[in-house]
Amino acid sequence: MSSPLLLILVILYLGLLFFIAYWAEKRKSNFWVNNPYIYALSLAVYCSAWTYYGSIGVAANQGLEYLAIYIGPVIIIPAWIYINSKNHPNFPGK
């Protein structure tokens, strides 16, 4: 695949992603904005593809310091359950 074609495909893909995000925010549809499956999917994409490719370069240059990339999501996942339960309107503590 030639470099200009690859660049065009990347720009089109990013444009599509931004269009979907803009469309979902503009509609404020509960299906896209407040859907736990969409949230879990976006978290899975972050923790798998983006983090994997980002950690390869960091691991090659800095050794075990790349583990800091993984520590954030590992800490926030259980903490997010607690944060969400405190902010939920039906939480018994409120």
NULUM-600450 format. One record per residue (C-alpha): x negated, y, z negated; residue number from 0. Coordinates in steps of 0.2 Angstrom, whole numbers. Each point is the difference from the previous one (the first is absolute). Example, Ala and Ser with C-alpha at 12.3 -4.5 7.8 and 13.67 -1.06 7.14 Angstrom:
<recs>
    px    py    pz kolmi
   -62   -22   -39     0
    -6    17     3     1
</recs>
This chain:
<recs>
    px    py    pz kolmi
     0     0     0     0
    -7    17     5     1
    -3    13   -13     2
    12    13     7     3
    14   -12     0     4
    -3    -6   -17     5
     0    19    -6     6
    16     2     9     7
     8   -15    -9     8
    -6     5   -17     9
     7    18     3    10
    17    -8     5    11
     0   -12   -14    12
    -3    14   -13    13
    12    11     9    14
    13   -14    -2    15
    -4    -2   -19    16
     2    19    -3    17
    16     0    10    18
     7   -14   -10    19
    -5     9   -16    20
     7    16     5    21
    17    -8     6    22
     2    -9   -16    23
    -4    15   -11    24
    12    11    11    25
    15   -12    -2    26
    -3    -4   -18    27
     7   -17     3    28
     0   -11   -16    29
    -5   -14    11    30
   -17     8     5    31
    -4    11   -15    32
     6    -9   -15    33
    -2   -18     6    34
   -11   -11   -11    35
    -4   -11    15    36
    -7    15    10    37
   -10     5   -15    38
    -7   -17    -3    39
    -5    -2    18    40
    -9    17     1    41
    -9    -5   -16    42
    -5   -17     8    43
    -6     9    15    44
   -11    12   -10    45
    -7   -14   -11    46
    -3   -11    14    47
    -5     8    17    48
    -5    17    -5    49
    -9    -5   -16    50
    -9   -15     9    51
    -7    11    14    52
    -5    14   -12    53
    -8   -12   -13    54
   -11    -8    14    55
   -10    16     3    56
    -1     5   -19    57
    -5   -18    -5    58
   -14     0    14    59
    -7    17    -7    60
     4    -1   -19    61
     1   -18    -5    62
    13    -4   -14    63
     6    18    -1    64
    13    -4    13    65
    10    -9   -14    66
     6    18    -5    67
    11    -1    16    68
     9   -15    -7    69
     1     5   -18    70
    13    15     4    71
    14   -11     7    72
    -3   -14   -13    73
     2    13   -14    74
    15     9     8    75
    11   -15     4    76
     3    -5   -18    77
     0    18    -5    78
    13     5    13    79
    12   -12    -7    80
    -1     9   -17    81
     1    17     8    82
    15    -4    10    83
     9    -8   -15    84
    -3    16   -10    85
     7    11    13    86
    15   -11     4    87
    16     9    -5    88
     7   -16    -8    89
   -16    -3   -11    90
     5    -4   -18    91
   -13    13    -7    92
     9    14     8    93
</recs>
